[in-house]
């Protein structure tokens, strides 16, 4: 439609110059044609060509002003040179894309009446086609646009339903996976650690009863309990290893794991490392990685951000992880209330390691989350 507009405008200018060379109105026609072309090009800059659904809010003032200037310039141009009337066809679509449906239909009808009047002015004899063709073209353009807009709305609704269904399925799978993992862990603990603790208790009780009367037997019970304790400790370490983040397996460091994190499509994640890295306890690495994953999940689901930056800083006596995004942000009162389960879980992880978690956010200016964990001094 943009190409058709400029093609019709150029053809109208050429026709006028060929039919009416050297007339006093020629400079005005050329100047108005240039002005109309510039105004039309300015449309995307003011957001005037965005398709609006029927439920859209009122058209902003600047778009209404832009459309009014375009129509007014075209009307003056048609008064000076009626051959410019057919430039109204692309303007039909411009009006339909700029205004709400009812207002757009009214404007299209007014433009059509003006086109009919201009064509009758050009004609030397009465031609019924001049009364029928413009309304037919206007009706066809309006019908095509309305049909396409309805299809677009149906497609948007279908896409929203698919996204919502996918999220519900993902949440269900996560819940089922969590329940299955809990059941597995409960069976593991019952079959290993709980049995070992029960055996230790019985052996130590037996040793206590025979400590005075049969010291040898009592010592044997204690030694057996010690062996069972060693096996239980090995089982506990195995369970802890199984629960460690897979991103930290095979000797991968925290920096490499953070660098590989992703916040989803449409969000660029940058990683920065500051200071000389030092070995961190497994608990600290796991906690920082989980905090980064949770923060990026919040960025993906709530922030509407385009970029997120992870900064891991080694400052001698402490390690600091900063996660910053350029999203919507939120009020501090919402931050204090917890915003669901993600932030309380992060605070609990940091608190267990003797650290602190701070959040700085302002609506419309993004969010910065900072986790600080103290390190034991190097000897």
HELIX and SHEET records of a PDB file:
HELIX    1   1 UNK A    2  UNK A   19  1                                  18    
HELIX    2   2 UNK A   26  UNK A   42  1                                  17    
HELIX    3   3 UNK A   43  UNK A   46  5                                   4    
HELIX    4   4 UNK A   61  UNK A   80  1                                  20    
HELIX    5   5 UNK A   82  UNK A   87  5                                   6    
HELIX    6   6 UNK A   88  UNK A   98  1                                  11    
HELIX    7   7 UNK A  101  UNK A  122  1                                  22    
HELIX    8   8 UNK A  128  UNK A  189  1                                  62    
HELIX    9   9 UNK A  190  UNK A  194  3                                   5    
HELIX   10  10 UNK A  195  UNK A  210  1                                  16    
HELIX   11  11 UNK A  215  UNK A  243  1                                  29    
HELIX   12  12 UNK A  246  UNK A  248  5                                   3    
HELIX   13  13 UNK A  254  UNK A  259  1                                   6    
HELIX   14  14 UNK A  282  UNK A  298  1                                  17    
HELIX   15  15 UNK A  299  UNK A  303  3                                   5    
HELIX   16  16 UNK A  332  UNK A  337  1                                   6    
HELIX   17  17 UNK A  342  UNK A  352  1                                  11    
SHEET    1   A 5 UNK A 268  UNK A 274  0                                        
SHEET    2   A 5 UNK A 307  UNK A 314  1                                        
SHEET    3   A 5 UNK A 318  UNK A 325 -1                                        
SHEET    4   A 5 UNK A 367  UNK A 374 -1                                        
SHEET    5   A 5 UNK A 356  UNK A 361 -1                                        
END                                                                             
